[in-house]
Amino acid sequence: MAITFRNQVRPSGPGASDPGADVHPHDIRPTGPRPAARRRPLTAALLASAASLGLLAASAPPAPLGVGDRLFPTLGNPGYDVTSYDLSFTYPGRNSEPLRAVTTIDARVTSTLERVNLDFAHGTVDSVQVDGLPATFASAGEDLVITPAVPLPRGSWMRITVHHTSDPVPEKGRDGGWVRTEDGLAMANQADAAHLVFPCNDHPSDKAMFTIRVTAPHGYTAVANGLPVTDVVPGRAGRTAGETTWTYRTRHPMATELAQVSIGRSTVLHRTGPHGLPVRDVVPTADRAALEPWLAKTPGQIAWLEGKVGRYPFETYGVLMASAATGFELETQTLSLFEKGIFTQPAFPQWYVESVMVHELSHQWFGDSVTPRTWSDLWLNEGHATWYEALYAEEKADKPMAVRMRAAYAASDGWRASGGPPALPKAPKPGQKISIFRPNVYDGAALVLYALRQEIGKPAFERLERAWVRTHRDGTATTADFERLAEQISGRDLSGFFQAWLYGAKTPPMPGHPDWKPAPPRPAKVKK
């Protein structure tokens, strides 16, 4: 994710920062089981608090569960491992009315279950079936608690089908889910909002394959993650003569927070990226010509990143330009969400817009292909995306990385005080789950990578980056995994380095730059 400031550029040059900023200024972001080789089980620590809740007595009242994430304790659910989602949405033609929806989940049962909890919090459930049999259900907190007709034994497979609505009108004071655009809808499910759209196991540790079907009135175009399954023939593929249905399927597992569905009066533009990669962009039809110069940059940006970290990890890529004001850009898998305004407002310099495009593209490797096991590992996503954003600006626009990192170093103590160290971020504000996206996990985390490169040398650092995305492709990984790989690649004990840089309350001295100093703390305001 990239957070952007409206009508503002960074005032003091390419690396200027505001130590007191509350958000990251960004320099002005039939499906089968996943391959066995990519399976990364949840750590014992993550499941410790949830294991005792995995077996629910049918007589006990329904209760919300979780997988024990430090930042989102009730997110996700124990006892099963989702292998695939099949999502069907019917759009009524107005983005102020609920969509009819059917969610089908295939999962492997990992603990005998008398009840199954799903995350779902913003829609009406009409019926639930488990393995084709009607099941009873109830709400508990933000969970949908399902009681199947018979208990589900460990090691078995289950299929849950939920008929429900999906409400695009947001709850007051709640971030995420459907984004209402000028002409339809898009999704922004990070960090914990996919379950505002569809029932799911809404935690990044449980990636799965997705098939997404969207039915909409003629005149609308629907695009989702992955590639289309069949060509769409208007008037024939829909449920009625006035509707069209689109079907998309992923070829790689995906976290729920990365799901994307665009419905609008849009045009889909096609071009070819490196190695014949299909690139498809989704833009408001009326803005097609004006936006084309920006879209034409994507193949070159992909080639640039492949030169840094290796081959692009998915089956397609593209940019979704939405007519909406969100305040952020989002790395939804294979189809990154951007506000159209970032490309049309003259306040944003060309080099800055291109670097933000690279930020979201970088996430396809860092965050989407290699997904954080817990939300405390978020710095691995945002730190790397910020790193390559800054490196692109350095190489393509003469914006020195060292200038930006020195400014980040000056601000880092303030960021750690307000948001926590990069790998130990503070919990989100109540009702504002997106508030975990603070400067400490953007430039503060990129600063850790800069220090690591200074510590182990550029050649070892570049080998580490390539090895990281290759080793954990299509899987999940933790901060500890990154630390171990860095030690293997460098041949050094880096435990002290990582402890200080990732978890310390104060920013350690920067290797090779003894002259870099933290900014002095701001004087406390005197109450009168």
N, C-alpha and C positions, 0 to 999 in steps of 0.2 A: 504494500500500500504506500502511496505517496500522498502526503497532505500538502495542499497548496494554499497560499494566501491570496485573497482576492485583491486585485489592483495594487499589488505591492511587489517590489523587487528588493533584494537584499541591498541595503544602502551603502555598505562600506567595502564593496569590491567582491571578488569571486569567492572569498572564504569567510565573509563576515557572518557572525552569529549573534544571537541575543541570549545571554545566559539565563535570562528570566523567562524566556518564551515557554508557553504551556504546550505548544505543539511544534512539530518539526517544520521549519520554514523552507527547506529544500532548495536552498541556493537561489532564491530571489527575494506522487506514487501509483434376448438371450445372451446375455452377458455371462461370462464365466468367472470362476474364482481367480484371484490375483496370482501371479506366478509364485510358486513356493519359494524360489530363491530370493524373492523380495520381501517375504514376510518378516516383520520385525515385531515380536510380541511386546506387549506393554511391560514395562519394568515392574519388578515386585513392589517398589516403593509407590508407584502410581496406583496399583491395585490394592495396596494393603488395606486402606480404609474401606474399599468397596467389596472386598472378597467376602466379608462376613454378611454382606447384604445380598449376595448373589442368589441365595436360596430364600425365596419369600414364601411364607406360609399363606395359603389361600384365605385363611380366616383373618389375617392381619389387615388393618386398613391400608389402602394404597398410599404409597409414600414416594417422593422423588428420590432418585439415586444419583450417582455420579461415579466417575472413575478416579476421583481423588486429585484432580488438577489443582495445583496450589492457588491459581488465580481464579478458576471457575469450578468450585468444588462440586456443584451438582450437574456439570456438563458431561455428556456421554453417559453410558450405562454399562454395567458389568454383565457377564454371563453369556455373551455372544460376540461373534465377529462377522460383520456384514461383508459379503462378497459382491453384491450388486444391488443397485437401485433401478427401478423402472418408474419414471415419473411421467404422468399424463396431466396436462393442464388444458382447460378450455377457457379461452379468453372471451368475455362477453362483448367486447368492443368499447368498453368504458373502463378506465383505470380507477374508478371509484367504487366498483362493484366486485364482490368476491369471484374468484375463478372456481369452477368445478374442477376437482382434482382426484386422481387415484394414485396412490403410492404403493408400490410392491417392493418388498425387501426380501432378498434371499440372504440367509446367514447361517453360519455354523454355530451350534450351541456348545459353549465351552464349560458351562456349569449347569447341572440339572435345574430347570426353571419351572416353577408353578405360575409365575407371572413374568411378563416381559415389559420392561420400561423402554419407551421411546421418548426422545425430546420432541415436543410439539406444543406450541403455546399461542398460536394466533390463527384460529380457524375452528370450524365446526366439524366434528366427526360424526358421520352418518352411520357407518358400520365398519366392522373389523372382522376379517377371517384369518385364521391361522391354519395353514395346510389345507385350505379349502373348507374348513369348518367354522361356523359362526363362533365368535369369541366375545366375551363381555369386556367392557372397558370403562375406565374412569380417569378423571384428571387429578393430578396431585402436583401442586406447584406448576412447573413448566414441563412436566412429564405426562405422557399418555401411558397409563398403566393397563396392560392387556392381560386378561386371564384366559388362556386357551382351554379348549374343552378337555384336554388331557395334558398332564405335565410333559415337558420336553426334556428328554434324557440327554445327558452330556454326550457329545460326540455325534449327535444327530444333526440333520439339516432342517431348517424351518423356512417357510414362506409366509410373510405377513402382508396382507392386502388391506389398505385403509382407504375407504371412500370418505372424502372430506372436502371442505372448501379451503381456499387459500386467499387470505384477505390482504389486498394491496394498500389499504388505508392503515398507516402506522399507528401503533399505540402511542399515546401521549407520553413524551419523555423517554421513548425507547429507540435505540439506534438499530438500523439495519433491516434486512429483509428485502422486500420489493422496493424498488425506487421508481416512483411515478415520474415519467418523462412528459414532455409536451405532447407526444403522440402515442404513448403506450407505457411499457414497463421494461425495467431491467432489474438485475439482482445485485445486491451488495451484502453478502452474508458474513463478512468478517467482523468481529471475531466469533461471536456465538449466536448468529442470527439465522442460520439456515433453517432452524426449527420454527422460525416465524413464517416459513414458506411451506415446508413439507415435513412430515414425521421422519425422524432419522436418529442415528447415533451421532450426535453433533459434536464430535471431538476429533481433532486432526490425527490422532493416533489410529483411527479406524478408517483407512482409505478403502475405496471400493470402486468398481466399474459402474458407469452410468449409461442408461438409455433414457432419453428425454423426448417426449412427444408433446407438441403444442398445436392446438386447434384454434384458429382465429378466423374472423370474418374476412371475406375478400377485401383486398386493399391493404392488408397488413402482411408483414413478413416476420417470420420467427426464425431465430438462430440460437443455437445452444452450443455447449462444449462439444468438442470432438468433430466428427465428420458426418454429413448426411448419410442416412442408410439407403435411401432411394431418392430418385428425382421426384420433385413435387409437381403434380399436375393440378393446377387450380380447378376447382369445380368437381374433381373426381376423388381426391384423397380425403376430403372432409367428411364429417358425419352427416352433413346436410348439403344441399346444393349451393348454399351460400357460404360455406366454410372450406378452409384448406387446412390440412394437417401436415406438419413437418416432423420428421424423426431424426434425431442425432444420437450418436453413440461414441463413447470414449474408447480409445485403444489402450489406455493406461489408467491405473487406479487414481482416484482423486479424493481429496478431503471434501467434506460437505461444504465447508466455508468457501470453497473455490468454484462452486456450481454457478453457472450463468445461463440465463434465458433472456433474450431480447425480443420484445414484441413491439412493433411500431411500423410507421409508414416509411420504411427504410429501403435502401438499395444495398445489395451485397456486391462488393467489388472483388475481383479475383486477380491475383498475380502470382508469380513464381519466385520462391526464395532459394537459398542455397540447396544444392543436391536435389532440385526438383520439388522442394517442400511447397505444398499448397498454402498460400497466404490468402485469407479472405477477410475483408474489412466490412463493417456494418456502419452505415452513415445515414443520417436523415436525407431523404432523396433530394430535397430542395438545396442541400448544402454540398452535394457531391462534387461539383467542379471546384469550389473554394477549398475543400479539404484534401483534394487529390495530391497537391504537392507535399503535404505531410505524410500521407499514406505511402507515397513512393519511397520514403526513406527506410521503411521497415526491412526490406531484404538486406540492405547494406548494414543495418544495425545487427541483424541476426548473424551475418557473416563476421562482423567485428567481434561479437561475443563468442562465436565458435572459435575464433582465433585465440581467445583468452582461456576458455574453460572446456572446450570440446563441443561435440555435435549437439545441435538442438534436440531436446529430449522427447518431443511429442510429435503427433501426426499432422498437426497444422498449427498455424498461429494467425492472429489478426487483431485488429483494433476495433473496439466498439465505441463509437462516439455518440454519447447520449445527450439529448437536449434536456439537461437537468443540472442543477447546482447542488453538488454534494459536498464540496470542500475537500475531496480526495479523489485519487485515481486508484484502481484496484486490479490486482494481478489474477483475475479469474482465469482458470486453466484453459489455455489455447485461445482465449478471447478476452483480452484485457479491457477493462471498463475505463473510459476517459470521459470527462466532461467536455462537451463540444467547445465550451467557452475558453478552455486553455489554449485552443488552436486559433481562436478568433480575436482574443483580446490583445490589443497592441502593447499593453503593459508587460507582457511576457516576452523577453528576448528569444530569438530563434534558438540560440545555444541552450537556453534553459529548457525550452519545450522539448528539444531533442533529448536532453539528458534525462528528463522525466520519462520520456518514451522508453529509453534504455533502462531506467529503474524498473519499470513494470516488466519489460522483457527479461531482465535479469532474474526476476522472480520465477520465471518458468523453470529455471534450473534450481534456484535457491528459494525454497518455500513450496513450490508446486511439485516438481519431481522429487526433490529431497524435502520432506515435510517435517516440521518440528513435532517431536513426540509429545511435548507439553507446551503450553503457552508461555512458560518461563524461558523456553528456547527460542522465543520470537526474535531475539537479537541476531540469530543466525540468518533469518530471512532478511530483515530490514538492514542489518549491517552490511551484508554482501550486496544487496541491491543499491544501497547508498554508495558503497565502494565503487561499483562499476559505473554508476551514474557519474561520480566524480572523476573516475579515470577516463571516461569518454569525454567529459568536458575538458580535461587536461590535454588529451591527445587531439581532439577535433576543434577545440575553441580556445586553446591557449589559456585555460583557467587552471593554474598550478594546484595540484593535489596538496602540496606542502602548505600552501597558504590556507586552504580550507581546513586542513587538519590542525594547523597551529591555532586557528580561531576556535575549532572544536575543543582543543586541549584547554584553552583559556576558559571555556564555558563548562567543561566537563564536571567539575566539582559541584557546580550549581545544578546541573542536570541530575547527578547522582543524589543530591540532597532532596530534590523535588520528586524524582521518579524512581529512585533506587538504582543500584549498579546495573550494568547492561544485562547480566544473566540472572539477576534477582530483582526484577521490576516490582514496583509496588502494585497492589491490587487496583483494579479499575474503580472509578467513582460510581456510586450507586446509580443504576439506570443509564450509565454512560460507558458501556463496555468497550467502546472504541477508544476510551481514554488511556488504554494501555499503550497506545501508539504515541509515545512521548519522545523528545529528542534523545533520551538516553539509549533508545534502541535503534536510532537512525545514525546521526553523525557520531553520537557517543559510542555506538558499536563499531562503526567504520573506523573510529580512532583506535579501537582494540586491534583491528586487522592491520592498520598502519603500523602500530607498535610491534605486532607479530612479524611483519615483513622486515622491520628494522632489526628485530631480535634474531631471526633465523636466516635472513638474507633473501634477496629477491628470487633467485633460482629455486630454493626450497619452498618458498611461499607459493610460487606459481605451480610447482608440482603438487603441493597440498591442495590447491583449489581444484585442479583437474581430478585428482584422486578422490576428493570429497564427493563431487557430483557423480563420478563413475561408480564409486563403491556403494553409494546409498540411493542410486537411481530407482525411482518408483517406490521408494520405501519411506520410512520415518527415521529420524535420528535425533540425538540429544547433544547437549553441550559437551558432556563427557565423551561422546563418540568423536567429536571434533578435536578435543584435547588429545585423545589417544592417537588419532591419526597424525596430528601435528608432531607429536613426539616420535612416531615411527618414521615420518618423512625426514625430519630434521636430525634424528639420532640423538636427541637431547632430552633431558628431564626439564619439562616446562611447567611443572606443577606450581612452583612459586610464582612464575609469570602469570599464569591464568588465574590463580587465586587472587592476586592483587588487581589485575586488570578487569576481571569479570565480576568479582564479588566485593571488592574493596569500597569503603565509603568515600575514600579519597583517590584521586587519579594518581597513579605512580609516575615517577620520572620517565620521560620519553627517551628510549634508547637512541643515542646518536644526536640528541637535541637537548643538551643540558640547559640551554638558554630558554627553553619553553617554560612558561610559568602559568599557573592557574590565575584567573582573574580574582582580585580581592573580593571578599563577600560584600554584598550590598548592606549598607547600614540599616538597622531595623527602624521601621517607622515609629515615631513617637506619638502615642495616643494623647490627644488633647481633651 
